[in-house]
Amino acid sequence: MMGKIKIKKDDQVLVIAGKDKGKKGNVIRVITSKNQAVVEGVNISTRHIKARPGVSQTGIVKGESPIHISNLLLVDPETGKSGRVYKKKLEDGSKVRMVKSGRR
């Protein structure tokens, strides 16, 4: 088991490993039990869905598959740069997620 998941739904992330390395997308869903996230437009796979009553899409369907969170970096919405996430406590007592810049 890894540490706490710091990526949330609707975050913009960058894929750093795998077949979609370098792609950016928004997080659609986070699967905390498996440490995975589904990212829009990333890790597209083909599924064969059998026709059954009540199923709207049948046949060959393409869709996003989960990707492990260790292969994702959060993208800072203000600067557009990606990096690891940490929490910073502000003077008013609230906590904010920040992206590490690498500067000291």
C-alpha positions as CSV (number, residue, x, y, z in Angstrom):
1,M,0.0,0.0,0.0
2,M,1.3,3.4,-0.9
3,G,0.8,6.7,1.0
4,K,-2.2,8.9,1.0
5,I,-3.6,9.7,-2.5
6,K,-3.0,13.4,-3.2
7,I,-4.7,13.5,-6.6
8,K,-8.4,14.3,-6.6
9,K,-11.3,14.3,-9.1
10,D,-11.2,17.1,-11.7
11,D,-7.4,17.7,-11.2
12,Q,-5.3,18.2,-14.3
13,V,-2.5,15.6,-14.4
14,L,0.5,14.6,-16.5
15,V,1.3,11.0,-17.3
16,I,5.0,10.3,-16.6
17,A,5.2,6.6,-17.5
18,G,3.6,4.1,-19.8
19,K,2.3,4.2,-23.3
20,D,0.7,7.6,-22.9
21,K,3.7,9.3,-21.4
22,G,3.6,13.1,-21.8
23,K,-0.2,13.3,-22.2
24,K,-2.2,15.7,-20.0
25,G,-5.8,15.1,-18.9
26,N,-8.4,15.7,-16.2
27,V,-9.1,13.1,-13.6
28,I,-12.6,11.6,-14.0
29,R,-12.5,9.2,-11.1
30,V,-10.1,8.0,-8.3
31,I,-10.1,4.4,-7.1
32,T,-8.6,4.6,-3.6
33,S,-8.7,0.9,-2.9
34,K,-6.4,0.2,-5.9
35,N,-4.4,3.5,-5.9
36,Q,-5.6,4.2,-9.4
37,A,-7.2,7.0,-11.3
38,V,-9.2,7.2,-14.5
39,V,-7.9,10.1,-16.7
40,E,-9.8,11.6,-19.6
41,G,-8.2,10.7,-23.0
42,V,-5.5,8.6,-21.4
43,N,-5.0,4.7,-21.3
44,I,-7.7,4.1,-23.9
45,S,-8.6,0.4,-24.2
46,T,-11.1,-1.6,-26.3
47,R,-13.8,-3.7,-24.5
48,H,-16.1,-6.2,-26.1
49,I,-19.5,-5.8,-24.5
50,K,-22.1,-8.6,-25.0
51,A,-25.6,-7.6,-25.9
52,R,-28.0,-7.9,-22.9
53,P,-31.3,-6.3,-22.0
54,G,-30.8,-2.9,-20.4
55,V,-27.3,-2.4,-21.7
56,S,-27.1,0.7,-24.0
57,Q,-23.7,0.2,-25.6
58,T,-22.9,-3.2,-27.1
59,G,-20.2,-4.5,-29.4
60,I,-16.7,-3.1,-29.4
61,V,-16.5,0.0,-27.2
62,K,-13.4,2.2,-26.5
63,G,-13.0,3.8,-23.1
64,E,-10.5,5.0,-20.5
65,S,-8.9,2.4,-18.2
66,P,-7.5,3.1,-14.7
67,I,-3.8,4.1,-14.5
68,H,-1.7,3.8,-11.3
69,I,-1.3,7.1,-9.4
70,S,2.5,6.7,-9.2
71,N,2.5,7.3,-13.0
72,L,0.7,10.7,-12.6
73,L,1.9,14.2,-11.6
74,L,-0.4,17.0,-10.7
75,V,-0.2,20.1,-13.0
76,D,-0.3,23.5,-11.3
77,P,-3.3,25.3,-12.8
78,E,-1.6,28.7,-12.4
79,T,1.8,28.0,-13.9
80,G,1.1,24.9,-16.0
81,K,4.1,23.1,-14.6
82,S,3.9,19.6,-13.1
83,G,5.4,18.3,-9.9
84,R,4.8,16.4,-6.7
85,V,2.0,17.5,-4.3
86,Y,2.4,18.8,-0.8
87,K,0.1,20.5,1.6
88,K,0.9,24.0,3.0
89,K,-0.8,25.6,6.0
90,L,-1.6,29.2,5.3
91,E,-1.6,32.0,7.9
92,D,-5.4,31.9,8.3
93,G,-5.2,28.2,9.2
94,S,-6.5,26.7,6.0
95,K,-4.6,24.0,4.1
96,V,-3.8,24.3,0.4
97,R,-2.4,21.7,-2.0
98,M,0.7,23.0,-3.7
99,V,3.0,21.6,-6.4
100,K,6.7,21.3,-5.5
101,S,8.8,23.5,-7.8
102,G,12.3,22.1,-7.2
103,R,13.6,25.5,-6.1
104,R,14.9,26.0,-2.6
